[in-house]
Amino acid sequence: MHIQEWLETVPAVSVYLLVGVVIGVESLGIPLPGEIVLVSAAILAATQDHINPFVLGACASGGAIIGDSIGYMIGRKGGQPLLNWAGRRFPKHFGPDHVAMAEEKFEKWGMWAVFFGRFIALLRIFAGPLAGVLKMPYWKFLIANVLGGIVWAGGTTALIYSVGIVAEPWLSRFSWLGLVAAFLFGVGSFLIMKRRAKKAAAEREAKAQVPVAVD
């Protein structure tokens, strides 16, 4: 069976649930490829008539908002010990360098770190739990969470869907290439943020090693 024919047999409700659950769990604080799944699903919606992009965007937004809210509550109750545990359990995602970078962004941007963090791979995982750990007022978190979730999920779905419609004749012949491109896009954004985290850590170490002048 050709991949295009196979994709036509995938139930739309399964796609909606997969997107909502993966993004929700990622937003809760567990490293999952939420952006990759959303981009892949949006491409699928552009090539398959039975998948509604509006429902897809709504499910993605709902997953993002609910997941972030649960992550906030967990961070609020778990506090710093939770981050320490996550650092031991997921050192590549919650290591000291990553946490320090995220805390720096929160101190600088406040509630906007939650909003803009939705568009950045590593901050997307941190936003909810870290906002809770840092005791950000819930009403501020909720506003930024809802707006960020809708703009990110809805905007990503609309953008990728629109591009997919234009490229539909090409994607219908090479569907697997579209999914590969979505995967590479998500991995690329993650690697860029990981590199920035290492750079920020190096800068902090350099500042710490600068001798303090004594009068």
ABEGO torsion letter per residue (X at the ends): XBAAAAAAABBAAAAAAAAAAAAAAAAAGBBBBAAAAAAAAAAAAAABAABBAAAAAAAAAAAAAAAAAAAAAAAAAAEAAAAAAAAAABAAAABAAAAAAAAAAAAAAEAAAAAAAAABAAAAAAAAAAAAAAGBBAAAAAAAAAAAAAAAAAAAAAAAAAAAAAAAAAAAABAAAAAAAAAAAAAAAAAAAAAAAAAAAAAAAAAAABBBBBX
